[in-house]
C-alpha cells in the first residue's frame, strides 16, 4: 500500500472520445507525475505537477493535459483518443520536486476501441 | 534525451544470484533508480544510486559507474516471489523544462524457476 489511489481502475472508450483519470496522492506529497505504460514497456513520462503547476513534460501531444488541486490530488485528461492511447496510466507522488522514490498508484487501464 | 538499455528477459534458479545490467546515455545525470514491478501491479522502489559504488539493501544490491554509464542490480538468494520486471530509471535535469525528470527503461522480465 503506497497511499496513492487512482480511479477508475479500468475503462473502455472509443476513438475520438475524451477521458479523465484521477489520482489521490499520498498524504504530505506535493509532487505528482503521470506515466503511460504500454504492454511490455517501461513507464513513459507524461508530465509532472508541483504545487499545482506543471514543471516538466515528456514527449506527449497537447491533447494530454493535467491539473493538480490544492489538496495535491490530480487529474489526467486525454482528448481525441487514439487507439495507441490504450495503456496503463500510472500516477506517482513524492514529497519534493526532484522525482526519485516515487510512490505509484495501481494505475488506470484504458482501452480505446 | 535519454537512451536506457537493459535485457528484455532473464531466467534464474531459486536460491541463485542474478545480475541485471543497465546502460544509459544522458546529459544532466542526477541519479539512477531501480524499481520492481510484478505483473499487473504498480512499480515499487528498490534502490537509488547517485555516487559511484555499491549500495546494499538486504538481498538486493545496486552498483553505479557514472563514467561508464552503467549500473547493475544484484539479487541474491533468489526466491520465487522475485519473479517480476525490474525497471532501471535515470533522473536527469531537463533544462528546457527547468525540472528533474525520471526516465524508465523498458524493463527486464525475470523468471525464477525451481
HADDOCK unambig.tbl for C-alpha pairs under 7 A between the chains (distance, minus, plus):
assign (segid A and resid 41 and name CA) (segid B and resid 106 and name CA) 4.69 0.50 0.50
assign (segid A and resid 41 and name CA) (segid B and resid 107 and name CA) 6.74 0.50 0.50
assign (segid A and resid 42 and name CA) (segid B and resid 87 and name CA) 6.93 0.50 0.50
assign (segid A and resid 42 and name CA) (segid B and resid 104 and name CA) 5.76 0.50 0.50
assign (segid A and resid 42 and name CA) (segid B and resid 105 and name CA) 5.54 0.50 0.50
assign (segid A and resid 42 and name CA) (segid B and resid 106 and name CA) 3.99 0.50 0.50
assign (segid A and resid 42 and name CA) (segid B and resid 107 and name CA) 5.68 0.50 0.50
assign (segid A and resid 43 and name CA) (segid B and resid 104 and name CA) 6.02 0.50 0.50
assign (segid A and resid 44 and name CA) (segid B and resid 103 and name CA) 6.99 0.50 0.50
assign (segid A and resid 44 and name CA) (segid B and resid 104 and name CA) 6.80 0.50 0.50
assign (segid A and resid 45 and name CA) (segid B and resid 103 and name CA) 6.60 0.50 0.50
assign (segid A and resid 55 and name CA) (segid B and resid 97 and name CA) 6.47 0.50 0.50
assign (segid A and resid 55 and name CA) (segid B and resid 99 and name CA) 6.02 0.50 0.50
assign (segid A and resid 56 and name CA) (segid B and resid 97 and name CA) 5.23 0.50 0.50
assign (segid A and resid 56 and name CA) (segid B and resid 99 and name CA) 5.76 0.50 0.50
assign (segid A and resid 98 and name CA) (segid B and resid 100 and name CA) 5.56 0.50 0.50
assign (segid A and resid 99 and name CA) (segid B and resid 100 and name CA) 6.64 0.50 0.50
assign (segid A and resid 99 and name CA) (segid B and resid 101 and name CA) 6.41 0.50 0.50
assign (segid A and resid 99 and name CA) (segid B and resid 102 and name CA) 6.24 0.50 0.50
assign (segid A and resid 101 and name CA) (segid B and resid 45 and name CA) 6.03 0.50 0.50
assign (segid A and resid 102 and name CA) (segid B and resid 45 and name CA) 6.91 0.50 0.50
assign (segid A and resid 104 and name CA) (segid B and resid 42 and name CA) 5.93 0.50 0.50
assign (segid A and resid 104 and name CA) (segid B and resid 43 and name CA) 6.41 0.50 0.50
assign (segid A and resid 105 and name CA) (segid B and resid 42 and name CA) 6.24 0.50 0.50
assign (segid A and resid 106 and name CA) (segid B and resid 41 and name CA) 6.01 0.50 0.50
assign (segid A and resid 106 and name CA) (segid B and resid 42 and name CA) 4.96 0.50 0.50
assign (segid A and resid 107 and name CA) (segid B and resid 42 and name CA) 6.82 0.50 0.50
